[in-house]
Amino acid sequence: MKVALLDHTGYGRDDYSRQAWITRINENVTAQRNIATFHFVSRPGLDGEAPERAPFMRSETSTGVGTYTLVGGRVQRELRLNLSHSEHQFIEDTTYGIRSMMSAGTFPSQYVVDWVYTERPACPDVWWGGSKLFDGCMSELLKIERLQRSRQWDNPTTDKYGTRTDLEITVYSTFDGASDIKKTSVFSPIYHEALDRLVEELTDLFERAYAAEPGDDYDTRMFDSSSDRARELAKKELPDWNDYVLKSGDARTFRTELREYSAEILQRVRIDLKLK
């Protein structure tokens, strides 16, 4: 299993986090509750060829109600379990989750999970006194991976219970905790609005500069790549919300800061390109 951390500025825009972001906005999910998305693709055969089945995603939200177990003898302690977590909720869901797909025979014989997006990293196992008491979400995902990698679902003539070398799951995440999710939900739309506007204005400057170049060696590829260069520069130069100490009520301040920063960037580019 692979684990990857995504750039927080891409939350809601990249292919992995978009469904979680849509769910959070549409259902007004509080920042304390995590959302996980499971992405399914058609199971390829041992030859690598897969039947033409459309991929799909399904998202689940944590319940927000913690479940605890009491451990210890004379000195007792409450340990939190993962029963409320979004990944566990989807895996155990008998209506449309993994359990229901297994009952229907669609997982893992027809579909497999190729990636999972969870806003916060999948939780570890619960341990006490050197012994594991309960599987965390990461261990549950590893079990799903081991299940779908079993060759028994491919009806091989030999090594029926062997393990395939492919069908690995990648688990993506973006945030460390609820405070990061809350900040992003407030300031990300402001940042992307400013970013898109800056890209548009930079693109115009680059195209004007290239259009003004004399001579027969004019490179049209440079003109055509203006938008890509503009976005690369804008993302590099424009600060995001983590570059400031902001509270949820500072949206207007953040918007003003980005407007002023954008003006400075545009002025520098005008000078560099010798444009008025």
C-alpha positions in Angstrom: 0.0 0.0 0.0 1.2 3.5 -0.9 0.5 6.6 1.1 0.7 10.1 -0.4 0.2 13.6 1.0 -1.5 16.1 -1.3 -1.0 19.9 -1.6 -3.6 21.6 0.6 -4.1 24.3 -2.1 -5.5 21.6 -4.4 -8.2 20.5 -2.0 -11.5 20.4 -3.9 -9.8 20.8 -7.3 -7.7 17.7 -7.7 -9.2 14.5 -8.9 -8.8 12.8 -5.5 -10.3 15.4 -3.1 -13.0 16.9 -5.2 -15.8 14.4 -4.3 -15.0 14.9 -0.6 -15.1 18.7 -1.0 -18.5 18.5 -2.8 -19.9 16.3 -0.1 -18.6 18.7 2.6 -20.1 21.7 1.0 -23.4 20.2 -0.1 -24.1 18.5 3.2 -22.6 21.2 5.4 -20.3 18.7 7.2 -18.5 20.1 10.2 -14.7 20.3 10.2 -14.5 17.7 13.0 -15.9 15.0 10.7 -13.7 13.4 8.2 -14.8 12.3 4.7 -13.3 9.4 2.7 -13.7 8.6 -1.0 -13.1 5.2 -2.4 -12.4 5.0 -6.2 -13.2 1.7 -8.0 -12.0 0.5 -11.3 -12.7 -2.6 -13.4 -10.7 -5.6 -12.2 -8.0 -6.4 -14.8 -7.3 -10.0 -15.7 -4.0 -11.7 -15.1 -3.0 -10.5 -18.6 -3.5 -6.9 -17.6 -6.6 -6.5 -19.7 -9.8 -5.2 -17.9 -13.4 -5.5 -19.0 -15.0 -2.2 -20.1 -16.7 -1.1 -16.9 -16.9 2.5 -15.9 -14.9 3.6 -12.9 -16.9 5.2 -10.0 -16.4 6.8 -6.6 -18.3 6.6 -3.4 -17.8 8.8 -0.3 -18.6 8.3 3.3 -18.6 10.8 6.3 -17.6 9.9 9.8 -20.4 9.8 12.3 -18.8 12.4 14.7 -19.7 10.2 17.6 -16.7 8.6 19.2 -16.6 5.0 20.4 -14.4 4.0 23.3 -13.3 0.9 25.1 -12.1 0.7 28.7 -8.9 -1.1 29.4 -6.6 -1.7 32.3 -7.0 -3.2 35.8 -6.5 -1.0 38.8 -5.6 1.9 36.6 -8.1 2.1 33.8 -8.0 4.1 30.6 -10.4 4.8 27.8 -9.1 4.2 24.3 -10.9 5.5 21.2 -11.7 3.0 18.5 -12.2 3.8 14.8 -15.9 2.6 14.6 -17.0 6.2 13.8 -14.4 6.8 11.2 -15.4 7.4 7.6 -13.2 4.6 6.1 -14.6 2.0 8.6 -18.1 3.2 8.0 -17.8 2.7 4.2 -16.1 -0.7 4.5 -18.8 -2.0 6.9 -21.7 -0.4 5.1 -24.2 -3.1 4.1 -26.3 -0.8 1.9 -23.8 0.5 -0.6 -20.3 0.1 0.9 -17.7 -2.7 0.6 -19.8 -5.2 2.5 -22.8 -4.7 0.2 -20.5 -5.0 -2.9 -19.1 -8.2 -1.5 -22.6 -9.6 -0.9 -23.6 -8.6 -4.4 -20.4 -10.2 -5.9 -19.1 -7.1 -7.5 -16.1 -6.7 -5.2 -13.4 -7.8 -5.7 -14.3 -10.1 -8.6 -15.5 -7.3 -10.9 -14.3 -4.1 -9.3 -11.2 -3.3 -7.1 -10.2 -0.2 -5.2 -7.3 1.6 -6.9 -7.2 4.6 -4.5 -8.7 6.0 -1.4 -8.8 9.7 -0.4 -9.3 10.5 3.3 -9.1 14.2 4.3 -7.0 13.2 7.3 -4.6 10.3 7.3 -6.1 6.8 8.0 -5.8 6.1 11.7 -3.3 3.5 13.2 -4.2 0.5 15.2 -5.3 0.7 18.8 -2.7 -0.8 21.2 -2.5 -1.4 24.9 0.3 -3.0 26.9 2.1 -4.1 23.8 -0.9 -5.9 22.3 -3.1 -4.7 19.5 -6.7 -4.4 20.6 -8.4 -3.1 17.5 -7.6 -2.5 13.8 -7.2 1.1 12.8 -8.5 2.3 9.4 -5.1 1.7 7.8 -5.1 -1.9 8.8 -8.6 -2.3 7.5 -7.5 -0.8 4.1 -4.6 -3.2 4.0 -7.0 -6.1 4.5 -9.1 -4.8 1.6 -5.9 -4.6 -0.5 -4.9 -8.2 0.4 -8.4 -9.5 -0.4 -8.5 -7.9 -3.9 -4.9 -9.0 -4.7 -5.8 -12.7 -4.1 -5.7 -14.7 -7.4 -8.8 -16.7 -6.4 -10.9 -14.0 -8.0 -9.2 -14.5 -11.3 -10.0 -18.2 -11.6 -6.4 -19.2 -12.4 -5.6 -22.8 -13.3 -2.6 -22.8 -10.9 -1.7 -21.0 -7.7 -5.4 -20.3 -7.0 -4.6 -18.7 -3.6 -1.5 -16.9 -4.6 -1.1 -13.1 -4.4 -0.9 -10.8 -7.4 1.9 -8.2 -7.6 -0.5 -5.5 -8.8 -3.8 -4.1 -7.5 -2.1 -2.0 -4.9 -4.1 0.8 -3.2 -2.8 4.3 -2.8 -4.2 6.3 0.2 -4.2 10.0 -0.3 -4.8 12.7 2.4 -4.4 16.4 2.8 -4.9 17.6 6.4 -3.5 17.0 9.8 -6.7 17.9 11.7 -10.0 19.7 11.9 -8.5 23.2 12.2 -6.8 22.8 8.8 -10.0 21.7 7.2 -11.9 24.6 8.7 -9.3 27.1 7.4 -9.3 25.6 4.0 -13.1 25.7 3.6 -13.0 29.4 4.4 -9.9 30.6 2.6 -9.5 28.2 -0.4 -12.3 29.7 -2.5 -10.8 33.2 -2.0 -7.3 32.0 -2.9 -8.5 30.2 -6.1 -10.5 33.2 -7.2 -7.5 35.4 -6.8 -5.2 32.8 -8.4 -7.5 32.4 -11.5 -7.7 36.1 -11.9 -3.9 36.5 -11.7 -3.4 33.7 -14.2 -5.7 35.4 -16.7 -4.0 38.8 -16.3 -0.5 37.3 -16.5 -1.5 35.3 -19.6 -2.6 38.6 -21.2 0.8 40.2 -20.4 2.7 37.3 -21.8 0.7 37.2 -25.0 1.1 40.9 -25.5 4.8 40.6 -25.1 5.2 37.8 -27.6 2.9 39.5 -30.1 5.1 42.5 -30.0 8.3 40.6 -30.8 9.7 41.5 -34.2 11.5 39.3 -36.7 10.9 36.0 -38.6 12.1 33.8 -35.7 8.9 34.4 -33.7 8.2 31.2 -31.6 4.5 30.5 -31.7 5.0 27.7 -29.1 6.0 30.4 -26.5 2.7 32.2 -27.3 0.7 29.0 -27.0 2.3 28.2 -23.7 1.5 31.6 -22.1 -1.4 30.2 -20.0 0.7 27.4 -18.6 3.6 29.8 -17.8 1.2 32.2 -16.2 -0.3 29.6 -13.9 3.2 28.3 -12.9 4.3 31.8 -12.0 1.1 32.7 -10.2 1.2 29.5 -8.0 4.8 30.2 -7.2 4.4 33.8 -6.3 0.9 34.2 -4.8 0.8 33.3 -1.0 -1.9 31.1 0.3 -3.8 31.1 3.6 -1.1 29.1 5.4 1.4 31.9 4.9 -0.7 34.1 7.2 -2.0 33.9 10.8 -5.7 34.0 10.0 -8.9 33.5 11.9 -12.2 32.4 10.2 -13.4 36.0 10.3 -10.4 37.3 8.3 -11.8 36.6 4.9 -11.9 40.2 3.8 -8.4 40.8 5.1 -7.1 37.8 3.1 -8.9 38.9 0.0 -7.3 42.4 0.2 -3.8 40.9 0.8 -4.1 38.7 -2.3 -5.3 41.7 -4.4 -2.3 43.8 -3.3 0.1 40.9 -3.9 -1.3 40.3 -7.3 -0.9 43.9 -8.2 2.8 43.7 -7.2 3.4 40.6 -9.2 1.8 42.1 -12.3 3.9 45.2 -12.0 7.1 43.2 -11.8 6.1 41.2 -14.9 5.3 44.4 -16.8 8.7 45.8 -16.0 10.5 42.5 -17.0 8.6 42.3 -20.2 9.0 46.0 -20.9 5.3 46.6 -21.2 3.4 49.8 -20.2 
